[in-house]
Amino acid sequence: MEAARASLQLHRPKPARNPNERNGDLASDGYHKYKEDVKLIKHLGLKAYRFSISWSRLVPDGRGAINQKGLQFYNNVINELVKEDELNAFVLV
């Protein structure tokens, strides 16, 4: 019982040790902030955006039905890049 309790304690989120009180559980949020990311890419003067398709987002069970929300996400990202004339999308599969 004590070993199980100790194991659970190892996986508990630890309090933040930085000025903004963030613990790193959410390292990046490109799923919700892709529009901001595209603006930043353009602002930095980059000419391309390379990203990978997460198959587990598209086909969560490994087989069968496509997750329409996942498909729509990638469609939205590509559409946002296309809006910017000088940005090229490089999709890794």
Jmol script that loads the backbone (N, CA, C; Angstrom):
load data "model"
ATOM      1  N   MET A   1       0.827  -1.205   0.000  1.00  0.00           N
ATOM      2  CA  MET A   1       0.000   0.000   0.000  1.00  0.00           C
ATOM      3  C   MET A   1       0.864   1.260   0.000  1.00  0.00           C
ATOM      4  N   GLU A   2       1.928   1.260   0.798  1.00  0.00           N
ATOM      5  CA  GLU A   2       2.802   2.434   0.853  1.00  0.00           C
ATOM      6  C   GLU A   2       3.506   2.663  -0.487  1.00  0.00           C
ATOM      7  N   ALA A   3       3.889   1.572  -1.158  1.00  0.00           N
ATOM      8  CA  ALA A   3       4.561   1.714  -2.458  1.00  0.00           C
ATOM      9  C   ALA A   3       3.619   2.337  -3.485  1.00  0.00           C
ATOM     10  N   ALA A   4       2.359   1.924  -3.466  1.00  0.00           N
ATOM     11  CA  ALA A   4       1.379   2.487  -4.392  1.00  0.00           C
ATOM     12  C   ALA A   4       1.161   3.964  -4.104  1.00  0.00           C
ATOM     13  N   ARG A   5       1.075   4.319  -2.843  1.00  0.00           N
ATOM     14  CA  ARG A   5       0.888   5.720  -2.456  1.00  0.00           C
ATOM     15  C   ARG A   5       2.089   6.557  -2.890  1.00  0.00           C
ATOM     16  N   ALA A   6       3.299   6.034  -2.699  1.00  0.00           N
ATOM     17  CA  ALA A   6       4.505   6.755  -3.105  1.00  0.00           C
ATOM     18  C   ALA A   6       4.521   6.937  -4.617  1.00  0.00           C
ATOM     19  N   SER A   7       4.094   5.908  -5.352  1.00  0.00           N
ATOM     20  CA  SER A   7       4.052   6.004  -6.804  1.00  0.00           C
ATOM     21  C   SER A   7       3.084   7.092  -7.246  1.00  0.00           C
ATOM     22  N   LEU A   8       1.930   7.169  -6.620  1.00  0.00           N
ATOM     23  CA  LEU A   8       0.955   8.204  -6.965  1.00  0.00           C
ATOM     24  C   LEU A   8       1.512   9.596  -6.684  1.00  0.00           C
ATOM     25  N   GLN A   9       2.270   9.729  -5.618  1.00  0.00           N
ATOM     26  CA  GLN A   9       2.826  11.032  -5.280  1.00  0.00           C
ATOM     27  C   GLN A   9       3.843  11.493  -6.315  1.00  0.00           C
ATOM     28  N   LEU A  10       4.535  10.550  -6.958  1.00  0.00           N
ATOM     29  CA  LEU A  10       5.501  10.925  -7.980  1.00  0.00           C
ATOM     30  C   LEU A  10       4.832  11.571  -9.183  1.00  0.00           C
ATOM     31  N   HIS A  11       3.587  11.227  -9.448  1.00  0.00           N
ATOM     32  CA  HIS A  11       2.897  11.713 -10.642  1.00  0.00           C
ATOM     33  C   HIS A  11       1.973  12.891 -10.375  1.00  0.00           C
ATOM     34  N   ARG A  12       1.963  13.379  -9.183  1.00  0.00           N
ATOM     35  CA  ARG A  12       1.159  14.565  -8.879  1.00  0.00           C
ATOM     36  C   ARG A  12       1.824  15.798  -9.459  1.00  0.00           C
ATOM     37  N   PRO A  13       1.022  16.718  -9.972  1.00  0.00           N
ATOM     38  CA  PRO A  13       1.621  17.970 -10.455  1.00  0.00           C
ATOM     39  C   PRO A  13       2.347  18.686  -9.328  1.00  0.00           C
ATOM     40  N   LYS A  14       3.524  19.166  -9.655  1.00  0.00           N
ATOM     41  CA  LYS A  14       4.302  19.892  -8.649  1.00  0.00           C
ATOM     42  C   LYS A  14       3.998  21.382  -8.747  1.00  0.00           C
ATOM     43  N   PRO A  15       4.075  22.064  -7.632  1.00  0.00           N
ATOM     44  CA  PRO A  15       3.831  23.512  -7.686  1.00  0.00           C
ATOM     45  C   PRO A  15       4.906  24.209  -8.520  1.00  0.00           C
ATOM     46  N   ALA A  16       4.524  25.304  -9.099  1.00  0.00           N
ATOM     47  CA  ALA A  16       5.441  26.057  -9.952  1.00  0.00           C
ATOM     48  C   ALA A  16       6.529  26.709  -9.120  1.00  0.00           C
ATOM     49  N   ARG A  17       7.690  26.826  -9.707  1.00  0.00           N
ATOM     50  CA  ARG A  17       8.810  27.503  -9.052  1.00  0.00           C
ATOM     51  C   ARG A  17       9.336  28.605  -9.959  1.00  0.00           C
ATOM     52  N   ASN A  18       8.441  29.437 -10.418  1.00  0.00           N
ATOM     53  CA  ASN A  18       8.855  30.531 -11.283  1.00  0.00           C
ATOM     54  C   ASN A  18       7.959  31.731 -11.023  1.00  0.00           C
ATOM     55  N   PRO A  19       8.364  32.874 -11.503  1.00  0.00           N
ATOM     56  CA  PRO A  19       7.622  34.107 -11.184  1.00  0.00           C
ATOM     57  C   PRO A  19       6.170  34.126 -11.661  1.00  0.00           C
ATOM     58  N   ASN A  20       5.865  33.444 -12.783  1.00  0.00           N
ATOM     59  CA  ASN A  20       4.483  33.521 -13.265  1.00  0.00           C
ATOM     60  C   ASN A  20       3.613  32.367 -12.770  1.00  0.00           C
ATOM     61  N   GLU A  21       4.144  31.543 -11.874  1.00  0.00           N
ATOM     62  CA  GLU A  21       3.388  30.458 -11.226  1.00  0.00           C
ATOM     63  C   GLU A  21       2.853  29.412 -12.185  1.00  0.00           C
ATOM     64  N   ARG A  22       3.542  29.179 -13.304  1.00  0.00           N
ATOM     65  CA  ARG A  22       3.118  28.134 -14.239  1.00  0.00           C
ATOM     66  C   ARG A  22       4.004  26.916 -14.053  1.00  0.00           C
ATOM     67  N   ASN A  23       3.416  25.739 -14.190  1.00  0.00           N
ATOM     68  CA  ASN A  23       4.181  24.517 -13.938  1.00  0.00           C
ATOM     69  C   ASN A  23       4.564  23.760 -15.197  1.00  0.00           C
ATOM     70  N   GLY A  24       4.211  24.213 -16.384  1.00  0.00           N
ATOM     71  CA  GLY A  24       4.616  23.560 -17.612  1.00  0.00           C
ATOM     72  C   GLY A  24       3.699  22.441 -18.074  1.00  0.00           C
ATOM     73  N   ASP A  25       2.569  22.222 -17.388  1.00  0.00           N
ATOM     74  CA  ASP A  25       1.639  21.181 -17.829  1.00  0.00           C
ATOM     75  C   ASP A  25       1.141  21.453 -19.243  1.00  0.00           C
ATOM     76  N   LEU A  26       0.985  22.718 -19.575  1.00  0.00           N
ATOM     77  CA  LEU A  26       0.564  23.100 -20.920  1.00  0.00           C
ATOM     78  C   LEU A  26       1.733  23.842 -21.559  1.00  0.00           C
ATOM     79  N   ALA A  27       2.549  23.101 -22.314  1.00  0.00           N
ATOM     80  CA  ALA A  27       3.762  23.694 -22.880  1.00  0.00           C
ATOM     81  C   ALA A  27       3.457  24.551 -24.097  1.00  0.00           C
ATOM     82  N   SER A  28       2.556  24.088 -24.928  1.00  0.00           N
ATOM     83  CA  SER A  28       2.154  24.877 -26.084  1.00  0.00           C
ATOM     84  C   SER A  28       0.695  24.557 -26.373  1.00  0.00           C
ATOM     85  N   ASP A  29       0.030  25.459 -27.012  1.00  0.00           N
ATOM     86  CA  ASP A  29      -1.397  25.270 -27.261  1.00  0.00           C
ATOM     87  C   ASP A  29      -1.720  25.631 -28.702  1.00  0.00           C
ATOM     88  N   GLY A  30      -0.977  25.049 -29.627  1.00  0.00           N
ATOM     89  CA  GLY A  30      -1.184  25.324 -31.034  1.00  0.00           C
ATOM     90  C   GLY A  30      -2.566  24.947 -31.523  1.00  0.00           C
ATOM     91  N   TYR A  31      -3.205  24.006 -30.830  1.00  0.00           N
ATOM     92  CA  TYR A  31      -4.556  23.595 -31.230  1.00  0.00           C
ATOM     93  C   TYR A  31      -5.524  24.767 -31.136  1.00  0.00           C
ATOM     94  N   HIS A  32      -5.367  25.577 -30.112  1.00  0.00           N
ATOM     95  CA  HIS A  32      -6.271  26.717 -29.922  1.00  0.00           C
ATOM     96  C   HIS A  32      -5.682  28.033 -30.423  1.00  0.00           C
ATOM     97  N   LYS A  33      -4.368  28.084 -30.593  1.00  0.00           N
ATOM     98  CA  LYS A  33      -3.723  29.363 -30.926  1.00  0.00           C
ATOM     99  C   LYS A  33      -3.038  29.355 -32.289  1.00  0.00           C
ATOM    100  N   TYR A  34      -3.507  28.517 -33.203  1.00  0.00           N
ATOM    101  CA  TYR A  34      -2.845  28.427 -34.506  1.00  0.00           C
ATOM    102  C   TYR A  34      -2.906  29.744 -35.274  1.00  0.00           C
ATOM    103  N   LYS A  35      -3.969  30.518 -35.108  1.00  0.00           N
ATOM    104  CA  LYS A  35      -4.053  31.802 -35.817  1.00  0.00           C
ATOM    105  C   LYS A  35      -2.965  32.755 -35.331  1.00  0.00           C
ATOM    106  N   GLU A  36      -2.748  32.779 -34.035  1.00  0.00           N
ATOM    107  CA  GLU A  36      -1.684  33.615 -33.470  1.00  0.00           C
ATOM    108  C   GLU A  36      -0.318  33.126 -33.955  1.00  0.00           C
ATOM    109  N   ASP A  37      -0.162  31.800 -34.035  1.00  0.00           N
ATOM    110  CA  ASP A  37       1.099  31.234 -34.507  1.00  0.00           C
ATOM    111  C   ASP A  37       1.391  31.661 -35.943  1.00  0.00           C
ATOM    112  N   VAL A  38       0.383  31.635 -36.800  1.00  0.00           N
ATOM    113  CA  VAL A  38       0.574  32.033 -38.202  1.00  0.00           C
ATOM    114  C   VAL A  38       0.946  33.512 -38.287  1.00  0.00           C
ATOM    115  N   LYS A  39       0.307  34.342 -37.479  1.00  0.00           N
ATOM    116  CA  LYS A  39       0.662  35.770 -37.468  1.00  0.00           C
ATOM    117  C   LYS A  39       2.107  35.968 -37.024  1.00  0.00           C
ATOM    118  N   LEU A  40       2.521  35.212 -36.023  1.00  0.00           N
ATOM    119  CA  LEU A  40       3.892  35.314 -35.531  1.00  0.00           C
ATOM    120  C   LEU A  40       4.894  34.851 -36.591  1.00  0.00           C
ATOM    121  N   ILE A  41       4.568  33.780 -37.287  1.00  0.00           N
ATOM    122  CA  ILE A  41       5.429  33.267 -38.347  1.00  0.00           C
ATOM    123  C   ILE A  41       5.630  34.345 -39.424  1.00  0.00           C
ATOM    124  N   LYS A  42       4.539  34.971 -39.802  1.00  0.00           N
ATOM    125  CA  LYS A  42       4.617  36.027 -40.821  1.00  0.00           C
ATOM    126  C   LYS A  42       5.414  37.226 -40.291  1.00  0.00           C
ATOM    127  N   HIS A  43       5.140  37.618 -39.049  1.00  0.00           N
ATOM    128  CA  HIS A  43       5.835  38.756 -38.432  1.00  0.00           C
ATOM    129  C   HIS A  43       7.348  38.513 -38.377  1.00  0.00           C
ATOM    130  N   LEU A  44       7.743  37.281 -38.135  1.00  0.00           N
ATOM    131  CA  LEU A  44       9.165  36.949 -38.061  1.00  0.00           C
ATOM    132  C   LEU A  44       9.829  36.898 -39.440  1.00  0.00           C
ATOM    133  N   GLY A  45       9.019  36.968 -40.491  1.00  0.00           N
ATOM    134  CA  GLY A  45       9.556  36.958 -41.841  1.00  0.00           C
ATOM    135  C   GLY A  45       9.853  35.568 -42.375  1.00  0.00           C
ATOM    136  N   LEU A  46       9.324  34.555 -41.721  1.00  0.00           N
ATOM    137  CA  LEU A  46       9.531  33.197 -42.209  1.00  0.00           C
ATOM    138  C   LEU A  46       8.678  32.967 -43.444  1.00  0.00           C
ATOM    139  N   LYS A  47       9.098  32.049 -44.276  1.00  0.00           N
ATOM    140  CA  LYS A  47       8.404  31.802 -45.540  1.00  0.00           C
ATOM    141  C   LYS A  47       7.625  30.487 -45.546  1.00  0.00           C
ATOM    142  N   ALA A  48       7.793  29.669 -44.517  1.00  0.00           N
ATOM    143  CA  ALA A  48       7.137  28.362 -44.515  1.00  0.00           C
ATOM    144  C   ALA A  48       6.832  27.925 -43.084  1.00  0.00           C
ATOM    145  N   TYR A  49       5.861  27.037 -42.985  1.00  0.00           N
ATOM    146  CA  TYR A  49       5.493  26.419 -41.702  1.00  0.00           C
ATOM    147  C   TYR A  49       5.412  24.923 -41.924  1.00  0.00           C
ATOM    148  N   ARG A  50       6.229  24.192 -41.195  1.00  0.00           N
ATOM    149  CA  ARG A  50       6.255  22.736 -41.300  1.00  0.00           C
ATOM    150  C   ARG A  50       5.571  22.157 -40.066  1.00  0.00           C
ATOM    151  N   PHE A  51       4.627  21.272 -40.283  1.00  0.00           N
ATOM    152  CA  PHE A  51       3.945  20.650 -39.143  1.00  0.00           C
ATOM    153  C   PHE A  51       3.584  19.216 -39.458  1.00  0.00           C
ATOM    154  N   SER A  52       3.425  18.444 -38.420  1.00  0.00           N
ATOM    155  CA  SER A  52       3.083  17.031 -38.557  1.00  0.00           C
ATOM    156  C   SER A  52       1.606  16.824 -38.306  1.00  0.00           C
ATOM    157  N   ILE A  53       1.054  15.867 -38.986  1.00  0.00           N
ATOM    158  CA  ILE A  53      -0.324  15.468 -38.723  1.00  0.00           C
ATOM    159  C   ILE A  53      -0.291  14.400 -37.645  1.00  0.00           C
ATOM    160  N   SER A  54      -1.038  14.615 -36.608  1.00  0.00           N
ATOM    161  CA  SER A  54      -1.145  13.633 -35.532  1.00  0.00           C
ATOM    162  C   SER A  54      -2.243  12.641 -35.903  1.00  0.00           C
ATOM    163  N   TRP A  55      -1.822  11.451 -36.266  1.00  0.00           N
ATOM    164  CA  TRP A  55      -2.809  10.454 -36.698  1.00  0.00           C
ATOM    165  C   TRP A  55      -3.770  10.098 -35.577  1.00  0.00           C
ATOM    166  N   SER A  56      -3.304  10.175 -34.340  1.00  0.00           N
ATOM    167  CA  SER A  56      -4.211   9.873 -33.222  1.00  0.00           C
ATOM    168  C   SER A  56      -5.282  10.952 -33.071  1.00  0.00           C
ATOM    169  N   ARG A  57      -5.037  12.135 -33.600  1.00  0.00           N
ATOM    170  CA  ARG A  57      -6.072  13.174 -33.608  1.00  0.00           C
ATOM    171  C   ARG A  57      -7.090  12.894 -34.711  1.00  0.00           C
ATOM    172  N   LEU A  58      -6.617  12.354 -35.831  1.00  0.00           N
ATOM    173  CA  LEU A  58      -7.519  12.078 -36.953  1.00  0.00           C
ATOM    174  C   LEU A  58      -8.280  10.758 -36.793  1.00  0.00           C
ATOM    175  N   VAL A  59      -7.598   9.737 -36.285  1.00  0.00           N
ATOM    176  CA  VAL A  59      -8.222   8.418 -36.125  1.00  0.00           C
ATOM    177  C   VAL A  59      -7.915   7.952 -34.700  1.00  0.00           C
ATOM    178  N   PRO A  60      -8.684   8.448 -33.725  1.00  0.00           N
ATOM    179  CA  PRO A  60      -8.370   8.197 -32.314  1.00  0.00           C
ATOM    180  C   PRO A  60      -8.301   6.718 -31.919  1.00  0.00           C
ATOM    181  N   ASP A  61      -9.083   5.874 -32.560  1.00  0.00           N
ATOM    182  CA  ASP A  61      -9.090   4.458 -32.201  1.00  0.00           C
ATOM    183  C   ASP A  61      -8.108   3.634 -33.023  1.00  0.00           C
ATOM    184  N   GLY A  62      -7.355   4.284 -33.899  1.00  0.00           N
ATOM    185  CA  GLY A  62      -6.391   3.575 -34.713  1.00  0.00           C
ATOM    186  C   GLY A  62      -6.964   3.012 -36.003  1.00  0.00           C
ATOM    187  N   ARG A  63      -8.246   2.820 -36.033  1.00  0.00           N
ATOM    188  CA  ARG A  63      -8.953   2.317 -37.226  1.00  0.00           C
ATOM    189  C   ARG A  63     -10.365   2.874 -37.194  1.00  0.00           C
ATOM    190  N   GLY A  64     -10.973   2.870 -38.342  1.00  0.00           N
ATOM    191  CA  GLY A  64     -12.381   3.253 -38.382  1.00  0.00           C
ATOM    192  C   GLY A  64     -12.611   4.706 -38.716  1.00  0.00           C
ATOM    193  N   ALA A  65     -13.595   5.262 -38.054  1.00  0.00           N
ATOM    194  CA  ALA A  65     -14.095   6.597 -38.380  1.00  0.00           C
ATOM    195  C   ALA A  65     -13.049   7.679 -38.145  1.00  0.00           C
ATOM    196  N   ILE A  66     -13.093   8.664 -39.022  1.00  0.00           N
ATOM    197  CA  ILE A  66     -12.237   9.846 -38.916  1.00  0.00           C
ATOM    198  C   ILE A  66     -12.870  10.804 -37.913  1.00  0.00           C
ATOM    199  N   ASN A  67     -12.042  11.386 -37.052  1.00  0.00           N
ATOM    200  CA  ASN A  67     -12.499  12.408 -36.123  1.00  0.00           C
ATOM    201  C   ASN A  67     -12.669  13.711 -36.908  1.00  0.00           C
ATOM    202  N   GLN A  68     -13.894  14.117 -37.137  1.00  0.00           N
ATOM    203  CA  GLN A  68     -14.176  15.296 -37.962  1.00  0.00           C
ATOM    204  C   GLN A  68     -13.599  16.573 -37.361  1.00  0.00           C
ATOM    205  N   LYS A  69     -13.572  16.675 -36.028  1.00  0.00           N
ATOM    206  CA  LYS A  69     -12.992  17.859 -35.396  1.00  0.00           C
ATOM    207  C   LYS A  69     -11.489  17.933 -35.649  1.00  0.00           C
ATOM    208  N   GLY A  70     -10.821  16.788 -35.627  1.00  0.00           N
ATOM    209  CA  GLY A  70      -9.389  16.751 -35.918  1.00  0.00           C
ATOM    210  C   GLY A  70      -9.108  17.131 -37.350  1.00  0.00           C
ATOM    211  N   LEU A  71      -9.911  16.606 -38.267  1.00  0.00           N
ATOM    212  CA  LEU A  71      -9.767  16.931 -39.687  1.00  0.00           C
ATOM    213  C   LEU A  71     -10.003  18.420 -39.923  1.00  0.00           C
ATOM    214  N   GLN A  72     -11.013  18.967 -39.261  1.00  0.00           N
ATOM    215  CA  GLN A  72     -11.324  20.388 -39.394  1.00  0.00           C
ATOM    216  C   GLN A  72     -10.191  21.258 -38.861  1.00  0.00           C
ATOM    217  N   PHE A  73      -9.549  20.806 -37.786  1.00  0.00           N
ATOM    218  CA  PHE A  73      -8.416  21.553 -37.237  1.00  0.00           C
ATOM    219  C   PHE A  73      -7.316  21.714 -38.285  1.00  0.00           C
ATOM    220  N   TYR A  74      -6.905  20.616 -38.910  1.00  0.00           N
ATOM    221  CA  TYR A  74      -5.840  20.699 -39.915  1.00  0.00           C
ATOM    222  C   TYR A  74      -6.283  21.511 -41.127  1.00  0.00           C
ATOM    223  N   ASN A  75      -7.528  21.394 -41.497  1.00  0.00           N
ATOM    224  CA  ASN A  75      -8.064  22.209 -42.590  1.00  0.00           C
ATOM    225  C   ASN A  75      -7.974  23.698 -42.229  1.00  0.00           C
ATOM    226  N   ASN A  76      -8.323  24.033 -40.987  1.00  0.00           N
ATOM    227  CA  ASN A  76      -8.255  25.426 -40.535  1.00  0.00           C
ATOM    228  C   ASN A  76      -6.827  25.957 -40.548  1.00  0.00           C
ATOM    229  N   VAL A  77      -5.881  25.136 -40.100  1.00  0.00           N
ATOM    230  CA  VAL A  77      -4.474  25.562 -40.085  1.00  0.00           C
ATOM    231  C   VAL A  77      -4.004  25.855 -41.510  1.00  0.00           C
ATOM    232  N   ILE A  78      -4.282  24.942 -42.420  1.00  0.00           N
ATOM    233  CA  ILE A  78      -3.861  25.134 -43.811  1.00  0.00           C
ATOM    234  C   ILE A  78      -4.541  26.353 -44.427  1.00  0.00           C
ATOM    235  N   ASN A  79      -5.823  26.534 -44.160  1.00  0.00           N
ATOM    236  CA  ASN A  79      -6.531  27.710 -44.676  1.00  0.00           C
ATOM    237  C   ASN A  79      -5.932  29.005 -44.142  1.00  0.00           C
ATOM    238  N   GLU A  80      -5.556  29.010 -42.881  1.00  0.00           N
ATOM    239  CA  GLU A  80      -4.953  30.206 -42.279  1.00  0.00           C
ATOM    240  C   GLU A  80      -3.612  30.519 -42.955  1.00  0.00           C
ATOM    241  N   LEU A  81      -2.845  29.489 -43.260  1.00  0.00           N
ATOM    242  CA  LEU A  81      -1.563  29.687 -43.948  1.00  0.00           C
ATOM    243  C   LEU A  81      -1.773  30.180 -45.374  1.00  0.00           C
ATOM    244  N   VAL A  82      -2.799  29.657 -46.042  1.00  0.00           N
ATOM    245  CA  VAL A  82      -3.083  30.052 -47.427  1.00  0.00           C
ATOM    246  C   VAL A  82      -3.496  31.521 -47.500  1.00  0.00           C
ATOM    247  N   LYS A  83      -4.158  32.006 -46.459  1.00  0.00           N
ATOM    248  CA  LYS A  83      -4.556  33.430 -46.428  1.00  0.00           C
ATOM    249  C   LYS A  83      -3.350  34.345 -46.558  1.00  0.00           C
ATOM    250  N   GLU A  84      -2.235  33.907 -46.000  1.00  0.00           N
ATOM    251  CA  GLU A  84      -1.004  34.697 -46.051  1.00  0.00           C
ATOM    252  C   GLU A  84      -0.273  34.314 -47.345  1.00  0.00           C
ATOM    253  N   ASP A  85      -0.212  35.240 -48.273  1.00  0.00           N
ATOM    254  CA  ASP A  85       0.313  34.951 -49.616  1.00  0.00           C
ATOM    255  C   ASP A  85       1.707  34.337 -49.622  1.00  0.00           C
ATOM    256  N   GLU A  86       2.558  34.752 -48.738  1.00  0.00           N
ATOM    257  CA  GLU A  86       3.973  34.349 -48.827  1.00  0.00           C
ATOM    258  C   GLU A  86       4.331  33.145 -47.963  1.00  0.00           C
ATOM    259  N   LEU A  87       3.363  32.534 -47.289  1.00  0.00           N
ATOM    260  CA  LEU A  87       3.668  31.400 -46.422  1.00  0.00           C
ATOM    261  C   LEU A  87       3.329  30.081 -47.118  1.00  0.00           C
ATOM    262  N   ASN A  88       4.241  29.147 -47.044  1.00  0.00           N
ATOM    263  CA  ASN A  88       4.043  27.813 -47.592  1.00  0.00           C
ATOM    264  C   ASN A  88       3.820  26.820 -46.463  1.00  0.00           C
ATOM    265  N   ALA A  89       2.891  25.922 -46.648  1.00  0.00           N
ATOM    266  CA  ALA A  89       2.643  24.863 -45.656  1.00  0.00           C
ATOM    267  C   ALA A  89       3.369  23.609 -46.101  1.00  0.00           C
ATOM    268  N   PHE A  90       4.167  23.040 -45.206  1.00  0.00           N
ATOM    269  CA  PHE A  90       4.812  21.761 -45.442  1.00  0.00           C
ATOM    270  C   PHE A  90       4.267  20.773 -44.429  1.00  0.00           C
ATOM    271  N   VAL A  91       3.465  19.858 -44.906  1.00  0.00           N
ATOM    272  CA  VAL A  91       2.801  18.892 -44.028  1.00  0.00           C
ATOM    273  C   VAL A  91       3.609  17.606 -44.016  1.00  0.00           C
ATOM    274  N   LEU A  92       3.969  17.167 -42.831  1.00  0.00           N
ATOM    275  CA  LEU A  92       4.690  15.901 -42.660  1.00  0.00           C
ATOM    276  C   LEU A  92       3.677  14.812 -42.348  1.00  0.00           C
ATOM    277  N   VAL A  93       3.820  13.694 -43.023  1.00  0.00           N
ATOM    278  CA  VAL A  93       2.885  12.587 -42.787  1.00  0.00           C
ATOM    279  C   VAL A  93       3.618  11.374 -42.300  1.00  0.00           C
TER     280      VAL A  93
END
end "model"
wireframe off; spacefill off
backbone 0.3
color backbone group
